[in-house]
Amino acid sequence: MLRSMLVVAIAWFGGSILAAPPAPVASTPVSFELANPTLESAAAELGKQAGIPIVVPAALKATPVTANHKGSFWGVVNRLATEAKCRLRVINGKVQFLPLVQGSLPTPSSIDGAFLTTVRQVIAKRDFESASGITEVHLEIAWEPRFPVYLIDAEAKILKATGERGEYKFDPSSGRVSASGYVHPMIVRLKGIPREEKALSVLSGSFNVIAAEKLLAVEFKDLTIAQPAIQTVEGVKVSLKPLKTANGQIEVTFDLEYPPSHPEFESFQGWAASNKLRLYDAAGKAMGEPADYNTTENGRRISASYFFPAPKGEANWKGWRAVYETPCPMVQQEVRFELKDILLP
């Protein structure tokens, strides 16, 4: 009984101690029905609902598609691409429909929530020293261009790689690497595939990512502070220190503290450098990009300083404001894929 009361007390007074980790990043559901839809009108409605920019080239805009669509974002995007007989890429944070090139092959793909795994090419190699053959399957991992991924496995953990002539060995996965943008390349190396094998019937596996569902825009409207101003947004504690001026520069420093569920990063795997600060003067004018910045990361505690050119005259921060973008609590999640009918060279 005493033990139960103690647990309840801890949960009540220090909720962050027992706070559950955030849920995995989920796919965006979409649903719409259009009269006489074209790829252009369907893409416009899809992008509007998902909040994701979608580009349709002029040659494909008038292509007719099905009127009713419902499902996950990638599921609907894939169906539209199939109906319009085109291909998909994520370029510069935008989902783009692209015309098929002459002689193009079917592109195997797999969807798991907000992630899309696609085969881009297959390369067969021969090592003359060991006389062994390696078949490289080059994958492209894309995620909905609305949330950041910070770390991703360097290689996938393969569960199955089979063809008509048997099951094939593969290199073990190892390590994690930083991710940037909304796509990431990944290579699967398979051993012992004979020249007679024409296709892989199944290539399945998984990889882990560290991602955040969204970025938080934490606004500080009063910069005339003499003590740190503190806000806690969705479990993230953001402290703005009093502004400093020296050597013709404004120094704006934030201290961040993430919940105990924050995933572990190696010392060389920094992520806070991608955070953004927007600083506005009393007239509402943005100060532009900082001239310099530095970040220090210690587990779930981060310090970040930004340096801007100081205005002429005596420092007066009345009417100034700052908007700091930092990820919501991150999550480590497993992404699965199953790719079928991969043609071999």
Number of C-alpha atoms within 10 A of each C-alpha: 5 7 8 8 10 11 11 13 12 13 14 12 9 11 12 16 13 14 13 11 16 16 13 18 19 13 19 17 17 19 15 13 13 14 9 11 17 20 21 21 19 25 24 16 17 22 19 13 15 19 13 18 16 21 19 18 13 9 9 17 17 15 15 17 21 17 13 13 19 12 14 20 23 23 21 20 21 20 14 23 18 13 13 22 14 16 18 18 16 20 14 11 17 17 23 21 26 18 16 13 9 6 6 8 10 11 16 16 19 20 23 19 20 22 22 21 24 22 21 14 16 18 12 15 11 11 9 8 6 7 7 12 17 18 21 19 20 17 20 19 21 22 24 24 22 18 17 21 24 22 20 24 20 19 21 24 19 22 14 14 20 18 18 11 13 13 16 16 15 19 13 11 15 11 8 18 14 17 20 13 16 21 22 17 16 20 17 20 20 18 15 14 23 13 10 9 15 16 17 21 16 17 20 17 16 17 18 18 19 24 23 23 19 17 17 18 17 16 15 17 13 13 20 15 13 9 11 16 16 15 16 13 13 11 15 18 15 22 19 21 19 16 17 13 16 10 7 12 17 20 20 22 21 20 19 21 18 22 22 16 18 18 16 11 17 9 9 8 14 16 18 18 13 14 14 16 22 16 22 18 16 12 8 11 10 14 14 12 14 19 11 12 15 12 18 14 19 12 15 17 14 17 17 18 18 20 20 19 17 17 13 7 6 8 12 12 15 13 14 19 19 20 16 18 17 22 20 20 25 24 20 23 15 14 20 20 21 20 20 20 15 22 16 18 12
